[in-house]
Amino acid sequence: MANDATDRFFVLTGGPGSGKTTLLAALAAAGHTVSPEAGRAIIRNQQAIGGPALPSADPALYAELMLAHDLAAHRRHLNGDGLVFFDRGIPDIAGYLDLVGLARPAHLERAIACSRYNRRVFICPPWPEIFTQDAERRQTLEEAERTHAAMVRIYDETGYDLIEVPRLPTAERAAFILASSA
């Protein structure tokens, strides 16, 4: 259950290439606290050192590093104040494991139960017109759509209410999120 501290924690989720990172940058520019996505940083760091924790090499290890990152981010913001917007939440890791066909470990289920966010979770739908691939985002649009569907399932399963973010210009999307966070 969310408590007073975590009621101000809002997750933005969805498939890759749906505008989450751009939207979070706009929220940060407007003075809000933002917690960046774990996945991209882990991929970048692992590629730089030739590490094994990559989705293509060891998806279970990659998921463990994401969990460690996301738990630390959740704890880091507990004693602050004001809204915090997270680029993905701990339930996203369960959705990822489902997508790659790996079992969810019991400690991940406990982390999802213990490290809660506001019940309202913002989901960015697939947006083919803005979807791109890059050195860290290698998924296809079809994979992005499957990821979106997995996030819908996992957030519903874990007791969150999804609010779909409309496909609008970034400033209007940010205003929608802020109005829906009040």
C-alpha positions, -999 to +999 in steps of 0.1 A: +000+000+000+012+035-007+017+058+023+019+095+027+055+095+015+049+074-016+016+090-026+037+117-042+056+091-063+043+089-099+054+063-124+055+069-162+056+036-180+049+021-214+069+006-243+102+020-255+099+050-279+066+063-266+080+097-254+085+089-217+121+103-215+112+135-234+082+139-212+102+134-180+128+160-192+100+185-196+088+178-161+123+182-148+127+215-167+095+227-150+112+221-116+099+187-107+120+159-093+126+131-118+141+097-114+157+084-146+152+049-161+176+023-149+177+002-181+195+027-204+221+036-178+228-001-171+231-009-208+254+021-214+276+012-184+278-025-193+286-017-229+314+006-218+331-021-196+322-052-217+300-063-189+275-093-190+244-076-176+228-068-210+194-079-222+210-098-251+236-115-229+221-122-194+186-108-190+183-122-154+214-103-144+202-072-162+169-074-143+187-077-110+207-046-117+175-027-126+159-039-094+189-026-073+188+007-091+151+011-087+150+002-050+178+027-044+159+054-063+127+047-044+145+049-010+165+080-021+132+100-025+114+089+006+125+117+028+120+145+003+089+165-005+071+174-036+061+152-065+086+127-079+082+113-114+099+079-121+108+068-155+095+033-150+088+016-116+097-017-100+067-035-115+083-028-149+110-053-141+083-081-136+068-071-170+103-073-186+109-108-171+075-119-184+084-106-219+117-125-220+101-157-205+119-157-172+103-165-139+098-136-114+120-142-083+102-141-050+124-111-039+111-091-069+075-098-058+084-086-023+100-055-037+069-047-057+047-052-026+069-032-003+081-003-025+049+013-037+041+043-058+010+065-061-019+043-072-022+063-104+004+053-129+008+071-162+012+049-193+024+062-226+009+042-255+029+031-285+035+060-308+048+048-342+053+084-355+080+091-329+094+056-323+131+053-331+159+028-323+194+037-310+224+021-295+206+013-263+170+009-276+172-020-301+136-031-298+114-030-328+080-012-328+064-047-325+085-053-293+076-019-280+039-027-285+043-061-266+061-042-238+032-018-235+008-047-232+030-063-206+031-031-186-007-028-187-009-064-174+017-060-146+004-027-133-032-040-132-020-072-115-002-052-088-030-030-079-024+002-098-048+024-119-034+032-153-040+066-168-032+067-205-011+098-215-026+113-247-004+116-278+000+154-277+029+178-279+053+174-250+042+205-231+005+194-233+014+159-221+033+174-191+003+196-183-020+165-185+003+146-161+005+175-136-032+181-137-038+143-131-013+142-103-031+168-082 
